[in-house]
């Protein structure tokens, strides 16, 4: 099941194919790896019923730790099917 994100400049984009961290309980340190696994599965076109039609580009963002009231670390990864 995919949610669509509407953007006035980019049009319609798929936001999540697995309901993000909510479906996994947001486990410490494992969320980023689970996100990369799902995105890789999508880009390989092997996600079965969750497959996003025509997936060729994926963006992953994960942050954690605290430094005051803000996240202490952040990672952004962009994957592309070649």
N, C-alpha and C positions, 0 to 999 in steps of 0.2 A: 504494500500500500504506500503510495507516494503522496506527499503534500506538495502543492504548487505554490510558488512564491511569485507574486505579481510585482513588477517593477516598471515604472513609467519609461525608463530608458532601455531596459534589457528585455522587456516583455515577460513571458511566462517561463519559469525555471523550476525544476524539481528541487525541493528543499530537503527531504528526508525519505529514505525508503524503509527505515526500521524504527521510526518514531524516536530517533536519537537516543539519548542516555536514559530516558524514562523507562524504556523497555528492559534495561539491564540493571537498574538501580544505581547507576553512576558509580561503579566500583573505582576505588582509588587506584591510580596509575594504569588501569586497564582500559579506560575509555578511549584514549587516543589510538591504541592498538586495534581495538574493536572497530573504530571508525575507519581506519586505513584498510582493514580486512574487508569491510563491507564495500568500500569504494573500489578496491581492487577487484572484488567479485563482480561488481557492476560493470567495470571497464572491460573485464574478460567476457562479459555477456553470459555469465554462468550463475545468475542470481535466482533463477527459476521464477516463481510467482512474484517475487519482489522486483524483478528486472525492470529498470527504467528504460523504455524504448529509446534506442539510438544513443545510449550513454557513451561519451567520448572524452569528457572533461570533468574533473571532480575537484572540489575544494574542501579541505578539512581544517578545522580550527579547534584547538584545545588549549585551555589555560588552567592553571592551578597554583596552589600554594598561596600564602597571603603575605603581603608586605604592607603593613598598616591595614587599610581597608580595600586595597586593590590586589589583583592577582600578581604573584611574584614572578611568574613565567608564562610565556605564551608561545605557541607554535602554530604556524600556518603552512599547510602543504598543498600543492597543486599537482594533480596527477593527470596525465593525458594518454589516451589510447593512441598508439602509433600505427 
